[in-house]
């Protein structure tokens, strides 16, 4: 098996794996708040406490994956074009 065929097979497996992940779990944890929905801050004594709500995920802790966002956009464009 040549190196090009091996690289192509690897890229195909990775791509199909990501597509499967986006199909089964379209939402992932927010990168900014690590899925908590809010930031952790410290009070005067150094004890952690709940901070402000995350602006990126609107305090849900979840964000739509990039692959799912692309699929949704393509599906919406296709539906709008076939009406």
PDB file with SEQRES, HELIX, SHEET and CRYST1 records, atoms N, CA, C and O in Angstrom:
SEQRES   1 A   83  UNK UNK UNK UNK UNK UNK UNK UNK UNK UNK UNK UNK UNK          
SEQRES   2 A   83  UNK UNK UNK UNK UNK UNK UNK UNK UNK UNK UNK UNK UNK          
SEQRES   3 A   83  UNK UNK UNK UNK UNK UNK UNK UNK UNK UNK UNK UNK UNK          
SEQRES   4 A   83  UNK UNK UNK UNK UNK UNK UNK UNK UNK UNK UNK UNK UNK          
SEQRES   5 A   83  UNK UNK UNK UNK UNK UNK UNK UNK UNK UNK UNK UNK UNK          
SEQRES   6 A   83  UNK UNK UNK UNK UNK UNK UNK UNK UNK UNK UNK UNK UNK          
SEQRES   7 A   83  UNK UNK UNK UNK UNK                                          
HELIX    1 AA1 UNK A    3  UNK A   24  1                                  22    
HELIX    2 AA2 UNK A   66  UNK A   81  1                                  16    
SHEET    1 AA1 2 UNK A  27  UNK A  29  0                                        
SHEET    2 AA1 2 UNK A  62  UNK A  64 -1                                        
SHEET    1 AA2 2 UNK A  38  UNK A  42  0                                        
SHEET    2 AA2 2 UNK A  48  UNK A  53 -1                                        
CRYST1    1.000    1.000    1.000  90.00  90.00  90.00 P 1           1          
ATOM      1  N   UNK A   1       0.863  -1.178   0.000  1.00  0.00           N  
ATOM      2  CA  UNK A   1       0.000   0.000   0.000  1.00  0.00           C  
ATOM      3  C   UNK A   1       0.902   1.231   0.000  1.00  0.00           C  
ATOM      4  O   UNK A   1       1.842   1.325   0.790  1.00  0.00           O  
ATOM      5  N   UNK A   2       0.610   2.160  -0.883  1.00  0.00           N  
ATOM      6  CA  UNK A   2       1.442   3.344  -1.001  1.00  0.00           C  
ATOM      7  C   UNK A   2       1.132   4.342   0.117  1.00  0.00           C  
ATOM      8  O   UNK A   2       0.118   4.249   0.808  1.00  0.00           O  
ATOM      9  N   UNK A   3       2.031   5.278   0.258  1.00  0.00           N  
ATOM     10  CA  UNK A   3       1.875   6.296   1.295  1.00  0.00           C  
ATOM     11  C   UNK A   3       0.676   7.205   1.018  1.00  0.00           C  
ATOM     12  O   UNK A   3      -0.011   7.626   1.949  1.00  0.00           O  
ATOM     13  N   UNK A   4       0.427   7.503  -0.246  1.00  0.00           N  
ATOM     14  CA  UNK A   4      -0.714   8.358  -0.602  1.00  0.00           C  
ATOM     15  C   UNK A   4      -2.035   7.661  -0.290  1.00  0.00           C  
ATOM     16  O   UNK A   4      -2.972   8.293   0.199  1.00  0.00           O  
ATOM     17  N   UNK A   5      -2.111   6.379  -0.566  1.00  0.00           N  
ATOM     18  CA  UNK A   5      -3.340   5.636  -0.275  1.00  0.00           C  
ATOM     19  C   UNK A   5      -3.554   5.533   1.224  1.00  0.00           C  
ATOM     20  O   UNK A   5      -4.687   5.614   1.699  1.00  0.00           O  
ATOM     21  N   UNK A   6      -2.481   5.356   1.966  1.00  0.00           N  
ATOM     22  CA  UNK A   6      -2.582   5.288   3.421  1.00  0.00           C  
ATOM     23  C   UNK A   6      -3.048   6.625   4.006  1.00  0.00           C  
ATOM     24  O   UNK A   6      -3.891   6.657   4.902  1.00  0.00           O  
ATOM     25  N   UNK A   7      -2.492   7.723   3.494  1.00  0.00           N  
ATOM     26  CA  UNK A   7      -2.896   9.049   3.960  1.00  0.00           C  
ATOM     27  C   UNK A   7      -4.358   9.332   3.608  1.00  0.00           C  
ATOM     28  O   UNK A   7      -5.094   9.910   4.408  1.00  0.00           O  
ATOM     29  N   UNK A   8      -4.771   8.924   2.414  1.00  0.00           N  
ATOM     30  CA  UNK A   8      -6.161   9.123   2.004  1.00  0.00           C  
ATOM     31  C   UNK A   8      -7.111   8.317   2.881  1.00  0.00           C  
ATOM     32  O   UNK A   8      -8.161   8.816   3.287  1.00  0.00           O  
ATOM     33  N   UNK A   9      -6.744   7.077   3.172  1.00  0.00           N  
ATOM     34  CA  UNK A   9      -7.575   6.239   4.031  1.00  0.00           C  
ATOM     35  C   UNK A   9      -7.674   6.832   5.429  1.00  0.00           C  
ATOM     36  O   UNK A   9      -8.748   6.823   6.031  1.00  0.00           O  
ATOM     37  N   UNK A  10      -6.570   7.346   5.949  1.00  0.00           N  
ATOM     38  CA  UNK A  10      -6.570   7.959   7.272  1.00  0.00           C  
ATOM     39  C   UNK A  10      -7.473   9.181   7.311  1.00  0.00           C  
ATOM     40  O   UNK A  10      -8.262   9.342   8.242  1.00  0.00           O  
ATOM     41  N   UNK A  11      -7.361  10.043   6.309  1.00  0.00           N  
ATOM     42  CA  UNK A  11      -8.211  11.245   6.257  1.00  0.00           C  
ATOM     43  C   UNK A  11      -9.684  10.885   6.110  1.00  0.00           C  
ATOM     44  O   UNK A  11     -10.546  11.552   6.682  1.00  0.00           O  
ATOM     45  N   UNK A  12      -9.976   9.847   5.356  1.00  0.00           N  
ATOM     46  CA  UNK A  12     -11.352   9.406   5.190  1.00  0.00           C  
ATOM     47  C   UNK A  12     -11.923   8.886   6.506  1.00  0.00           C  
ATOM     48  O   UNK A  12     -13.070   9.176   6.845  1.00  0.00           O  
ATOM     49  N   UNK A  13     -11.133   8.125   7.241  1.00  0.00           N  
ATOM     50  CA  UNK A  13     -11.580   7.596   8.530  1.00  0.00           C  
ATOM     51  C   UNK A  13     -11.808   8.722   9.529  1.00  0.00           C  
ATOM     52  O   UNK A  13     -12.805   8.711  10.250  1.00  0.00           O  
ATOM     53  N   UNK A  14     -10.905   9.689   9.584  1.00  0.00           N  
ATOM     54  CA  UNK A  14     -11.045  10.823  10.507  1.00  0.00           C  
ATOM     55  C   UNK A  14     -12.272  11.654  10.148  1.00  0.00           C  
ATOM     56  O   UNK A  14     -13.026  12.061  11.032  1.00  0.00           O  
ATOM     57  N   UNK A  15     -12.476  11.907   8.865  1.00  0.00           N  
ATOM     58  CA  UNK A  15     -13.619  12.704   8.425  1.00  0.00           C  
ATOM     59  C   UNK A  15     -14.939  12.002   8.740  1.00  0.00           C  
ATOM     60  O   UNK A  15     -15.868  12.623   9.257  1.00  0.00           O  
ATOM     61  N   UNK A  16     -15.019  10.715   8.430  1.00  0.00           N  
ATOM     62  CA  UNK A  16     -16.245   9.973   8.725  1.00  0.00           C  
ATOM     63  C   UNK A  16     -16.491   9.873  10.226  1.00  0.00           C  
ATOM     64  O   UNK A  16     -17.639   9.882  10.668  1.00  0.00           O  
ATOM     65  N   UNK A  17     -15.429   9.778  11.005  1.00  0.00           N  
ATOM     66  CA  UNK A  17     -15.579   9.764  12.462  1.00  0.00           C  
ATOM     67  C   UNK A  17     -16.144  11.076  12.983  1.00  0.00           C  
ATOM     68  O   UNK A  17     -16.999  11.082  13.868  1.00  0.00           O  
ATOM     69  N   UNK A  18     -15.664  12.191  12.431  1.00  0.00           N  
ATOM     70  CA  UNK A  18     -16.183  13.494  12.857  1.00  0.00           C  
ATOM     71  C   UNK A  18     -17.630  13.688  12.419  1.00  0.00           C  
ATOM     72  O   UNK A  18     -18.435  14.255  13.159  1.00  0.00           O  
ATOM     73  N   UNK A  19     -17.959  13.223  11.227  1.00  0.00           N  
ATOM     74  CA  UNK A  19     -19.348  13.312  10.752  1.00  0.00           C  
ATOM     75  C   UNK A  19     -20.259  12.502  11.668  1.00  0.00           C  
ATOM     76  O   UNK A  19     -21.347  12.956  12.020  1.00  0.00           O  
ATOM     77  N   UNK A  20     -19.826  11.317  12.051  1.00  0.00           N  
ATOM     78  CA  UNK A  20     -20.611  10.489  12.960  1.00  0.00           C  
ATOM     79  C   UNK A  20     -20.777  11.159  14.319  1.00  0.00           C  
ATOM     80  O   UNK A  20     -21.851  11.111  14.919  1.00  0.00           O  
ATOM     81  N   UNK A  21     -19.709  11.782  14.797  1.00  0.00           N  
ATOM     82  CA  UNK A  21     -19.782  12.480  16.083  1.00  0.00           C  
ATOM     83  C   UNK A  21     -20.746  13.668  16.012  1.00  0.00           C  
ATOM     84  O   UNK A  21     -21.512  13.898  16.948  1.00  0.00           O  
ATOM     85  N   UNK A  22     -20.714  14.419  14.917  1.00  0.00           N  
ATOM     86  CA  UNK A  22     -21.629  15.550  14.758  1.00  0.00           C  
ATOM     87  C   UNK A  22     -23.069  15.081  14.625  1.00  0.00           C  
ATOM     88  O   UNK A  22     -23.985  15.787  15.045  1.00  0.00           O  
ATOM     89  N   UNK A  23     -23.285  13.912  14.051  1.00  0.00           N  
ATOM     90  CA  UNK A  23     -24.640  13.386  13.891  1.00  0.00           C  
ATOM     91  C   UNK A  23     -25.185  12.880  15.221  1.00  0.00           C  
ATOM     92  O   UNK A  23     -26.346  13.126  15.548  1.00  0.00           O  
ATOM     93  N   UNK A  24     -24.350  12.171  15.995  1.00  0.00           N  
ATOM     94  CA  UNK A  24     -24.807  11.605  17.255  1.00  0.00           C  
ATOM     95  C   UNK A  24     -24.865  12.640  18.379  1.00  0.00           C  
ATOM     96  O   UNK A  24     -25.756  12.595  19.227  1.00  0.00           O  
ATOM     97  N   UNK A  25     -23.914  13.566  18.379  1.00  0.00           N  
ATOM     98  CA  UNK A  25     -23.846  14.565  19.434  1.00  0.00           C  
ATOM     99  C   UNK A  25     -23.574  15.934  18.819  1.00  0.00           C  
ATOM    100  O   UNK A  25     -22.419  16.352  18.747  1.00  0.00           O  
ATOM    101  N   UNK A  26     -24.620  16.644  18.370  1.00  0.00           N  
ATOM    102  CA  UNK A  26     -24.397  17.904  17.667  1.00  0.00           C  
ATOM    103  C   UNK A  26     -23.891  19.031  18.565  1.00  0.00           C  
ATOM    104  O   UNK A  26     -23.373  20.028  18.061  1.00  0.00           O  
ATOM    105  N   UNK A  27     -24.028  18.895  19.867  1.00  0.00           N  
ATOM    106  CA  UNK A  27     -23.571  19.943  20.771  1.00  0.00           C  
ATOM    107  C   UNK A  27     -22.378  19.454  21.578  1.00  0.00           C  
ATOM    108  O   UNK A  27     -22.351  18.315  22.046  1.00  0.00           O  
ATOM    109  N   UNK A  28     -21.390  20.332  21.734  1.00  0.00           N  
ATOM    110  CA  UNK A  28     -20.222  20.030  22.549  1.00  0.00           C  
ATOM    111  C   UNK A  28     -20.109  21.054  23.660  1.00  0.00           C  
ATOM    112  O   UNK A  28     -20.855  22.033  23.698  1.00  0.00           O  
ATOM    113  N   UNK A  29     -19.173  20.820  24.561  1.00  0.00           N  
ATOM    114  CA  UNK A  29     -18.968  21.760  25.659  1.00  0.00           C  
ATOM    115  C   UNK A  29     -18.420  23.080  25.139  1.00  0.00           C  
ATOM    116  O   UNK A  29     -17.635  23.114  24.192  1.00  0.00           O  
ATOM    117  N   UNK A  30     -18.842  24.151  25.767  1.00  0.00           N  
ATOM    118  CA  UNK A  30     -18.341  25.479  25.430  1.00  0.00           C  
ATOM    119  C   UNK A  30     -16.858  25.546  25.774  1.00  0.00           C  
ATOM    120  O   UNK A  30     -16.445  25.098  26.844  1.00  0.00           O  
ATOM    121  N   UNK A  31     -16.058  26.104  24.869  1.00  0.00           N  
ATOM    122  CA  UNK A  31     -14.615  26.177  25.109  1.00  0.00           C  
ATOM    123  C   UNK A  31     -14.249  27.256  26.121  1.00  0.00           C  
ATOM    124  O   UNK A  31     -13.236  27.143  26.812  1.00  0.00           O  
ATOM    125  N   UNK A  32     -15.052  28.279  26.208  1.00  0.00           N  
ATOM    126  CA  UNK A  32     -14.708  29.390  27.103  1.00  0.00           C  
ATOM    127  C   UNK A  32     -14.948  29.046  28.568  1.00  0.00           C  
ATOM    128  O   UNK A  32     -14.114  29.344  29.423  1.00  0.00           O  
ATOM    129  N   UNK A  33     -16.091  28.416  28.860  1.00  0.00           N  
ATOM    130  CA  UNK A  33     -16.424  28.125  30.260  1.00  0.00           C  
ATOM    131  C   UNK A  33     -16.255  26.638  30.589  1.00  0.00           C  
ATOM    132  O   UNK A  33     -16.573  26.211  31.699  1.00  0.00           O  
ATOM    133  N   UNK A  34     -15.756  25.848  29.630  1.00  0.00           N  
ATOM    134  CA  UNK A  34     -15.517  24.414  29.803  1.00  0.00           C  
ATOM    135  C   UNK A  34     -16.798  23.664  30.164  1.00  0.00           C  
ATOM    136  O   UNK A  34     -16.752  22.694  30.920  1.00  0.00           O  
ATOM    137  N   UNK A  35     -17.927  24.098  29.638  1.00  0.00           N  
ATOM    138  CA  UNK A  35     -19.188  23.420  29.854  1.00  0.00           C  
ATOM    139  C   UNK A  35     -19.870  23.733  31.171  1.00  0.00           C  
ATOM    140  O   UNK A  35     -20.879  23.110  31.501  1.00  0.00           O  
ATOM    141  N   UNK A  36     -19.349  24.676  31.928  1.00  0.00           N  
ATOM    142  CA  UNK A  36     -19.937  25.010  33.227  1.00  0.00           C  
ATOM    143  C   UNK A  36     -21.099  25.999  33.090  1.00  0.00           C  
ATOM    144  O   UNK A  36     -22.017  25.987  33.909  1.00  0.00           O  
ATOM    145  N   UNK A  37     -21.068  26.845  32.074  1.00  0.00           N  
ATOM    146  CA  UNK A  37     -22.114  27.843  31.905  1.00  0.00           C  
ATOM    147  C   UNK A  37     -21.790  29.158  32.584  1.00  0.00           C  
ATOM    148  O   UNK A  37     -22.480  30.159  32.390  1.00  0.00           O  
ATOM    149  N   UNK A  38     -20.752  29.147  33.368  1.00  0.00           N  
ATOM    150  CA  UNK A  38     -20.328  30.370  34.054  1.00  0.00           C  
ATOM    151  C   UNK A  38     -18.846  30.256  34.382  1.00  0.00           C  
ATOM    152  O   UNK A  38     -18.277  29.165  34.367  1.00  0.00           O  
ATOM    153  N   UNK A  39     -18.242  31.376  34.672  1.00  0.00           N  
ATOM    154  CA  UNK A  39     -16.833  31.392  35.033  1.00  0.00           C  
ATOM    155  C   UNK A  39     -16.697  31.221  36.545  1.00  0.00           C  
ATOM    156  O   UNK A  39     -17.583  31.608  37.306  1.00  0.00           O  
ATOM    157  N   UNK A  40     -15.596  30.648  36.960  1.00  0.00           N  
ATOM    158  CA  UNK A  40     -15.316  30.555  38.387  1.00  0.00           C  
ATOM    159  C   UNK A  40     -14.423  31.715  38.792  1.00  0.00           C  
ATOM    160  O   UNK A  40     -13.415  31.986  38.140  1.00  0.00           O  
ATOM    161  N   UNK A  41     -14.786  32.389  39.849  1.00  0.00           N  
ATOM    162  CA  UNK A  41     -13.980  33.482  40.379  1.00  0.00           C  
ATOM    163  C   UNK A  41     -13.671  33.169  41.836  1.00  0.00           C  
ATOM    164  O   UNK A  41     -14.216  32.229  42.414  1.00  0.00           O  
ATOM    165  N   UNK A  42     -12.811  33.950  42.402  1.00  0.00           N  
ATOM    166  CA  UNK A  42     -12.447  33.751  43.805  1.00  0.00           C  
ATOM    167  C   UNK A  42     -12.913  34.948  44.619  1.00  0.00           C  
ATOM    168  O   UNK A  42     -12.846  36.092  44.168  1.00  0.00           O  
ATOM    169  N   UNK A  43     -13.389  34.660  45.835  1.00  0.00           N  
ATOM    170  CA  UNK A  43     -13.771  35.770  46.699  1.00  0.00           C  
ATOM    171  C   UNK A  43     -12.523  36.291  47.402  1.00  0.00           C  
ATOM    172  O   UNK A  43     -11.411  35.891  47.055  1.00  0.00           O  
ATOM    173  N   UNK A  44     -12.684  37.165  48.373  1.00  0.00           N  
ATOM    174  CA  UNK A  44     -11.540  37.792  49.042  1.00  0.00           C  
ATOM    175  C   UNK A  44     -10.672  36.796  49.794  1.00  0.00           C  
ATOM    176  O   UNK A  44      -9.468  37.006  49.944  1.00  0.00           O  
ATOM    177  N   UNK A  45     -11.277  35.714  50.268  1.00  0.00           N  
ATOM    178  CA  UNK A  45     -10.526  34.725  51.026  1.00  0.00           C  
ATOM    179  C   UNK A  45      -9.918  33.642  50.131  1.00  0.00           C  
ATOM    180  O   UNK A  45      -9.258  32.732  50.630  1.00  0.00           O  
ATOM    181  N   UNK A  46     -10.135  33.732  48.815  1.00  0.00           N  
ATOM    182  CA  UNK A  46      -9.569  32.769  47.885  1.00  0.00           C  
ATOM    183  C   UNK A  46     -10.447  31.565  47.624  1.00  0.00           C  
ATOM    184  O   UNK A  46     -10.043  30.659  46.896  1.00  0.00           O  
ATOM    185  N   UNK A  47     -11.641  31.529  48.200  1.00  0.00           N  
ATOM    186  CA  UNK A  47     -12.548  30.422  47.972  1.00  0.00           C  
ATOM    187  C   UNK A  47     -13.210  30.599  46.608  1.00  0.00           C  
ATOM    188  O   UNK A  47     -13.622  31.706  46.262  1.00  0.00           O  
ATOM    189  N   UNK A  48     -13.319  29.521  45.828  1.00  0.00           N  
ATOM    190  CA  UNK A  48     -13.977  29.665  44.521  1.00  0.00           C  
ATOM    191  C   UNK A  48     -15.475  29.884  44.675  1.00  0.00           C  
ATOM    192  O   UNK A  48     -16.119  29.313  45.554  1.00  0.00           O  
ATOM    193  N   UNK A  49     -16.005  30.717  43.807  1.00  0.00           N  
ATOM    194  CA  UNK A  49     -17.444  30.964  43.797  1.00  0.00           C  
ATOM    195  C   UNK A  49     -17.896  31.123  42.358  1.00  0.00           C  
ATOM    196  O   UNK A  49     -17.085  31.309  41.450  1.00  0.00           O  
ATOM    197  N   UNK A  50     -19.204  31.046  42.167  1.00  0.00           N  
ATOM    198  CA  UNK A  50     -19.766  31.148  40.829  1.00  0.00           C  
ATOM    199  C   UNK A  50     -19.629  32.580  40.332  1.00  0.00           C  
ATOM    200  O   UNK A  50     -19.973  33.532  41.032  1.00  0.00           O  
ATOM    201  N   UNK A  51     -19.122  32.715  39.113  1.00  0.00           N  
ATOM    202  CA  UNK A  51     -18.972  34.036  38.524  1.00  0.00           C  
ATOM    203  C   UNK A  51     -20.137  34.378  37.618  1.00  0.00           C  
ATOM    204  O   UNK A  51     -21.238  33.847  37.767  1.00  0.00           O  
ATOM    205  N   UNK A  52     -19.883  35.261  36.690  1.00  0.00           N  
ATOM    206  CA  UNK A  52     -20.920  35.703  35.765  1.00  0.00           C  
ATOM    207  C   UNK A  52     -21.228  34.627  34.741  1.00  0.00           C  
ATOM    208  O   UNK A  52     -20.400  33.758  34.466  1.00  0.00           O  
ATOM    209  N   UNK A  53     -22.437  34.694  34.174  1.00  0.00           N  
ATOM    210  CA  UNK A  53     -22.829  33.749  33.135  1.00  0.00           C  
ATOM    211  C   UNK A  53     -21.949  33.928  31.903  1.00  0.00           C  
ATOM    212  O   UNK A  53     -21.518  35.035  31.581  1.00  0.00           O  
ATOM    213  N   UNK A  54     -21.694  32.819  31.226  1.00  0.00           N  
ATOM    214  CA  UNK A  54     -20.868  32.836  30.019  1.00  0.00           C  
ATOM    215  C   UNK A  54     -21.632  33.517  28.883  1.00  0.00           C  
ATOM    216  O   UNK A  54     -22.786  33.184  28.614  1.00  0.00           O  
ATOM    217  N   UNK A  55     -20.986  34.461  28.226  1.00  0.00           N  
ATOM    218  CA  UNK A  55     -21.637  35.178  27.129  1.00  0.00           C  
ATOM    219  C   UNK A  55     -21.620  34.362  25.844  1.00  0.00           C  
ATOM    220  O   UNK A  55     -22.496  34.530  24.995  1.00  0.00           O  
ATOM    221  N   UNK A  56     -20.645  33.490  25.690  1.00  0.00           N  
ATOM    222  CA  UNK A  56     -20.522  32.732  24.456  1.00  0.00           C  
ATOM    223  C   UNK A  56     -21.632  31.685  24.309  1.00  0.00           C  
ATOM    224  O   UNK A  56     -22.200  31.529  23.228  1.00  0.00           O  
ATOM    225  N   UNK A  57     -21.940  30.966  25.398  1.00  0.00           N  
ATOM    226  CA  UNK A  57     -22.952  29.893  25.315  1.00  0.00           C  
ATOM    227  C   UNK A  57     -24.265  30.285  25.983  1.00  0.00           C  
ATOM    228  O   UNK A  57     -25.185  29.470  26.045  1.00  0.00           O  
ATOM    229  N   UNK A  58     -24.372  31.497  26.477  1.00  0.00           N  
ATOM    230  CA  UNK A  58     -25.580  31.996  27.145  1.00  0.00           C  
ATOM    231  C   UNK A  58     -25.943  31.140  28.348  1.00  0.00           C  
ATOM    232  O   UNK A  58     -27.115  30.840  28.578  1.00  0.00           O  
ATOM    233  N   UNK A  59     -24.937  30.751  29.110  1.00  0.00           N  
ATOM    234  CA  UNK A  59     -25.070  30.024  30.379  1.00  0.00           C  
ATOM    235  C   UNK A  59     -25.639  28.618  30.232  1.00  0.00           C  
ATOM    236  O   UNK A  59     -26.120  28.046  31.211  1.00  0.00           O  
ATOM    237  N   UNK A  60     -25.594  28.042  29.012  1.00  0.00           N  
ATOM    238  CA  UNK A  60     -26.050  26.667  28.850  1.00  0.00           C  
ATOM    239  C   UNK A  60     -24.906  25.680  29.004  1.00  0.00           C  
ATOM    240  O   UNK A  60     -25.129  24.528  29.376  1.00  0.00           O  
ATOM    241  N   UNK A  61     -23.688  26.113  28.723  1.00  0.00           N  
ATOM    242  CA  UNK A  61     -22.531  25.231  28.780  1.00  0.00           C  
ATOM    243  C   UNK A  61     -22.326  24.445  27.506  1.00  0.00           C  
ATOM    244  O   UNK A  61     -21.358  23.691  27.404  1.00  0.00           O  
ATOM    245  N   UNK A  62     -23.204  24.596  26.531  1.00  0.00           N  
ATOM    246  CA  UNK A  62     -23.123  23.833  25.276  1.00  0.00           C  
ATOM    247  C   UNK A  62     -23.034  24.767  24.086  1.00  0.00           C  
ATOM    248  O   UNK A  62     -23.620  25.850  24.080  1.00  0.00           O  
ATOM    249  N   UNK A  63     -22.293  24.334  23.080  1.00  0.00           N  
ATOM    250  CA  UNK A  63     -22.173  25.051  21.816  1.00  0.00           C  
ATOM    251  C   UNK A  63     -22.363  24.069  20.672  1.00  0.00           C  
ATOM    252  O   UNK A  63     -22.031  22.892  20.815  1.00  0.00           O  
ATOM    253  N   UNK A  64     -22.886  24.522  19.545  1.00  0.00           N  
ATOM    254  CA  UNK A  64     -23.054  23.646  18.397  1.00  0.00           C  
ATOM    255  C   UNK A  64     -21.687  23.405  17.758  1.00  0.00           C  
ATOM    256  O   UNK A  64     -20.882  24.329  17.634  1.00  0.00           O  
ATOM    257  N   UNK A  65     -21.433  22.180  17.358  1.00  0.00           N  
ATOM    258  CA  UNK A  65     -20.149  21.833  16.745  1.00  0.00           C  
ATOM    259  C   UNK A  65     -20.051  22.474  15.364  1.00  0.00           C  
ATOM    260  O   UNK A  65     -21.066  22.734  14.717  1.00  0.00           O  
ATOM    261  N   UNK A  66     -18.825  22.725  14.920  1.00  0.00           N  
ATOM    262  CA  UNK A  66     -18.594  23.384  13.635  1.00  0.00           C  
ATOM    263  C   UNK A  66     -19.166  22.555  12.493  1.00  0.00           C  
ATOM    264  O   UNK A  66     -19.811  23.100  11.597  1.00  0.00           O  
ATOM    265  N   UNK A  67     -18.941  21.254  12.514  1.00  0.00           N  
ATOM    266  CA  UNK A  67     -19.451  20.395  11.451  1.00  0.00           C  
ATOM    267  C   UNK A  67     -20.963  20.397  11.386  1.00  0.00           C  
ATOM    268  O   UNK A  67     -21.539  20.396  10.298  1.00  0.00           O  
ATOM    269  N   UNK A  68     -21.608  20.400  12.531  1.00  0.00           N  
ATOM    270  CA  UNK A  68     -23.073  20.431  12.557  1.00  0.00           C  
ATOM    271  C   UNK A  68     -23.580  21.775  12.082  1.00  0.00           C  
ATOM    272  O   UNK A  68     -24.608  21.839  11.408  1.00  0.00           O  
ATOM    273  N   UNK A  69     -22.877  22.863  12.418  1.00  0.00           N  
ATOM    274  CA  UNK A  69     -23.259  24.198  11.965  1.00  0.00           C  
ATOM    275  C   UNK A  69     -23.193  24.276  10.441  1.00  0.00           C  
ATOM    276  O   UNK A  69     -24.079  24.845   9.804  1.00  0.00           O  
ATOM    277  N   UNK A  70     -22.134  23.700   9.859  1.00  0.00           N  
ATOM    278  CA  UNK A  70     -21.990  23.693   8.399  1.00  0.00           C  
ATOM    279  C   UNK A  70     -23.111  22.876   7.762  1.00  0.00           C  
ATOM    280  O   UNK A  70     -23.687  23.294   6.758  1.00  0.00           O  
ATOM    281  N   UNK A  71     -23.425  21.713   8.339  1.00  0.00           N  
ATOM    282  CA  UNK A  71     -24.517  20.890   7.818  1.00  0.00           C  
ATOM    283  C   UNK A  71     -25.851  21.636   7.895  1.00  0.00           C  
ATOM    284  O   UNK A  71     -26.615  21.639   6.929  1.00  0.00           O  
ATOM    285  N   UNK A  72     -26.133  22.261   9.026  1.00  0.00           N  
ATOM    286  CA  UNK A  72     -27.393  23.000   9.174  1.00  0.00           C  
ATOM    287  C   UNK A  72     -27.501  24.118   8.147  1.00  0.00           C  
ATOM    288  O   UNK A  72     -28.564  24.331   7.563  1.00  0.00           O  
ATOM    289  N   UNK A  73     -26.407  24.827   7.930  1.00  0.00           N  
ATOM    290  CA  UNK A  73     -26.412  25.922   6.958  1.00  0.00           C  
ATOM    291  C   UNK A  73     -26.648  25.404   5.546  1.00  0.00           C  
ATOM    292  O   UNK A  73     -27.412  26.002   4.788  1.00  0.00           O  
ATOM    293  N   UNK A  74     -25.995  24.292   5.182  1.00  0.00           N  
ATOM    294  CA  UNK A  74     -26.172  23.717   3.849  1.00  0.00           C  
ATOM    295  C   UNK A  74     -27.595  23.197   3.665  1.00  0.00           C  
ATOM    296  O   UNK A  74     -28.190  23.387   2.605  1.00  0.00           O  
ATOM    297  N   UNK A  75     -28.143  22.547   4.682  1.00  0.00           N  
ATOM    298  CA  UNK A  75     -29.509  22.030   4.595  1.00  0.00           C  
ATOM    299  C   UNK A  75     -30.512  23.170   4.471  1.00  0.00           C  
ATOM    300  O   UNK A  75     -31.471  23.069   3.705  1.00  0.00           O  
ATOM    301  N   UNK A  76     -30.304  24.241   5.209  1.00  0.00           N  
ATOM    302  CA  UNK A  76     -31.199  25.395   5.132  1.00  0.00           C  
ATOM    303  C   UNK A  76     -31.146  26.043   3.747  1.00  0.00           C  
ATOM    304  O   UNK A  76     -32.181  26.432   3.205  1.00  0.00           O  
ATOM    305  N   UNK A  77     -29.949  26.161   3.176  1.00  0.00           N  
ATOM    306  CA  UNK A  77     -29.786  26.732   1.837  1.00  0.00           C  
ATOM    307  C   UNK A  77     -30.459  25.844   0.802  1.00  0.00           C  
ATOM    308  O   UNK A  77     -31.118  26.348  -0.108  1.00  0.00           O  
ATOM    309  N   UNK A  78     -30.304  24.532   0.927  1.00  0.00           N  
ATOM    310  CA  UNK A  78     -30.912  23.607  -0.017  1.00  0.00           C  
ATOM    311  C   UNK A  78     -32.445  23.685   0.057  1.00  0.00           C  
ATOM    312  O   UNK A  78     -33.120  23.721  -0.971  1.00  0.00           O  
ATOM    313  N   UNK A  79     -32.983  23.711   1.280  1.00  0.00           N  
ATOM    314  CA  UNK A  79     -34.433  23.806   1.428  1.00  0.00           C  
ATOM    315  C   UNK A  79     -34.971  25.109   0.849  1.00  0.00           C  
ATOM    316  O   UNK A  79     -36.029  25.124   0.221  1.00  0.00           O  
ATOM    317  N   UNK A  80     -34.238  26.207   1.062  1.00  0.00           N  
ATOM    318  CA  UNK A  80     -34.678  27.498   0.538  1.00  0.00           C  
ATOM    319  C   UNK A  80     -34.621  27.535  -0.983  1.00  0.00           C  
ATOM    320  O   UNK A  80     -35.411  28.232  -1.619  1.00  0.00           O  
ATOM    321  N   UNK A  81     -33.684  26.784  -1.569  1.00  0.00           N  
ATOM    322  CA  UNK A  81     -33.539  26.788  -3.029  1.00  0.00           C  
ATOM    323  C   UNK A  81     -34.516  25.880  -3.727  1.00  0.00           C  
ATOM    324  O   UNK A  81     -34.729  26.024  -4.931  1.00  0.00           O  
ATOM    325  N   UNK A  82     -35.121  24.947  -3.012  1.00  0.00           N  
ATOM    326  CA  UNK A  82     -36.046  24.015  -3.662  1.00  0.00           C  
ATOM    327  C   UNK A  82     -37.504  24.359  -3.413  1.00  0.00           C  
ATOM    328  O   UNK A  82     -38.382  23.562  -3.741  1.00  0.00           O  
ATOM    329  N   UNK A  83     -37.778  25.488  -2.860  1.00  0.00           N  
ATOM    330  CA  UNK A  83     -39.167  25.884  -2.605  1.00  0.00           C  
ATOM    331  C   UNK A  83     -39.789  26.473  -3.822  1.00  0.00           C  
ATOM    332  O   UNK A  83     -40.956  26.863  -3.792  1.00  0.00           O  
TER     333      UNK A  83                                                      
END                                                                             
